[in-house]
Amino acid sequence: MSEMLQGIQADDGTAVAAADIPKAVTAGRLAYADGATQVFTIDGRTTYTEAGGDSSGEWYVDDQGRFCSFWPPSYRACYALRWMVEDRQIVGLRFTGLSDGVTFEGRYE
């Protein structure tokens, strides 16, 4: 587990508190089931890598405490963010789209 997540107590499926979202997303590279990876930086940038190609975007916590992302030129989405926990260790994050309900999981590498 990343040192950034030390002290965070979570159960599998519990919501990530708004104050913990920056730590949660920047704690390490996330790997997705389809082979894609994503890195979030503390300055609000993100890079999604799929099939050798990179896509750059931005992330932020909105005024309602939700995790949101922006992909130029116009794609914007917000997500419910939940912890993935196995054997009492935080292993990743579940993102569920607030507009479409689609869920995807990212595991820390």
C-alpha positions as CSV (number, residue, x, y, z in Angstrom):
1,M,0.0,0.0,0.0
2,S,1.2,3.5,-0.8
3,E,2.5,5.6,2.1
4,M,0.0,8.2,1.0
5,L,-2.8,5.9,2.1
6,Q,-1.4,5.1,5.5
7,G,-3.9,5.9,8.2
8,I,-7.0,5.6,6.0
9,Q,-9.3,2.9,7.3
10,A,-11.6,1.6,4.6
11,D,-13.8,-1.4,3.9
12,D,-14.4,-2.8,0.4
13,G,-17.0,-0.7,-1.4
14,T,-17.0,2.3,1.0
15,A,-17.1,5.7,-0.5
16,V,-13.8,7.7,-0.6
17,A,-14.3,10.8,1.5
18,A,-14.0,14.0,-0.5
19,A,-10.9,15.0,1.6
20,D,-9.2,11.7,0.7
21,I,-9.9,11.9,-3.1
22,P,-6.6,13.6,-3.9
23,K,-4.6,11.0,-1.9
24,A,-6.6,8.1,-3.4
25,V,-6.1,9.0,-7.0
26,T,-2.5,10.1,-6.7
27,A,-1.3,7.2,-4.6
28,G,0.0,5.2,-7.6
29,R,-0.5,4.2,-11.2
30,L,-3.9,2.5,-11.7
31,A,-4.1,-0.6,-13.9
32,Y,-7.5,-1.5,-15.5
33,A,-8.7,-5.0,-16.6
34,D,-8.4,-4.1,-20.3
35,G,-4.7,-3.4,-19.9
36,A,-5.0,0.4,-19.8
37,T,-3.2,2.4,-17.1
38,Q,-3.7,5.8,-15.6
39,V,-1.7,8.2,-13.6
40,F,-3.1,11.2,-11.7
41,T,-0.8,14.0,-10.5
42,I,-1.4,16.2,-7.5
43,D,-1.6,19.3,-9.8
44,G,-4.8,18.0,-11.4
45,R,-3.4,16.3,-14.5
46,T,-4.0,12.8,-15.6
47,T,-2.6,10.6,-18.4
48,Y,-4.5,7.5,-19.6
49,T,-2.4,5.0,-21.6
50,E,-4.1,2.4,-23.8
51,A,-2.5,0.3,-26.5
52,G,0.7,2.4,-26.4
53,G,-1.1,5.7,-26.9
54,D,-1.5,8.4,-24.3
55,S,-4.5,10.7,-23.7
56,S,-4.1,13.7,-21.4
57,G,-6.8,15.2,-19.2
58,E,-7.5,16.9,-16.0
59,W,-9.1,15.8,-12.7
60,Y,-10.6,17.7,-9.8
61,V,-12.9,17.5,-6.8
62,D,-16.0,19.6,-7.5
63,D,-17.8,21.8,-5.0
64,Q,-20.1,18.9,-4.1
65,G,-17.1,16.7,-3.1
66,R,-17.3,14.5,-6.2
67,F,-14.4,13.2,-8.3
68,C,-14.6,14.6,-11.8
69,S,-12.5,14.6,-14.9
70,F,-12.2,16.6,-18.1
71,W,-10.8,15.4,-21.4
72,P,-10.4,18.2,-24.0
73,P,-12.0,19.5,-25.9
74,S,-15.3,18.9,-24.2
75,Y,-15.8,15.6,-22.3
76,R,-16.5,16.1,-18.7
77,A,-17.8,13.4,-16.2
78,C,-18.1,12.9,-12.5
79,Y,-17.9,9.6,-10.6
80,A,-18.7,8.0,-7.3
81,L,-15.4,6.8,-6.0
82,R,-15.2,3.7,-3.8
83,W,-12.3,1.8,-2.2
84,M,-11.3,-1.7,-3.3
85,V,-10.0,-3.5,-0.2
86,E,-8.7,-7.1,0.0
87,D,-7.3,-8.7,3.2
88,R,-7.6,-5.3,4.9
89,Q,-5.4,-3.6,2.4
90,I,-6.5,-0.9,0.0
91,V,-5.7,-2.3,-3.5
92,G,-7.5,0.1,-5.8
93,L,-10.5,2.3,-6.7
94,R,-13.9,1.7,-8.2
95,F,-15.2,4.5,-10.4
96,T,-19.0,4.7,-11.1
97,G,-20.2,7.2,-13.6
98,L,-22.8,9.5,-12.1
99,S,-24.5,10.0,-15.5
100,D,-24.4,6.5,-16.9
101,G,-23.8,4.1,-13.9
102,V,-20.9,2.4,-15.6
103,T,-18.3,1.0,-13.2
104,F,-14.7,0.3,-13.8
105,E,-12.0,-0.7,-11.4
106,G,-8.4,0.4,-11.2
107,R,-5.8,-1.5,-9.2
108,Y,-2.7,0.2,-7.8
109,E,0.5,-1.1,-9.4
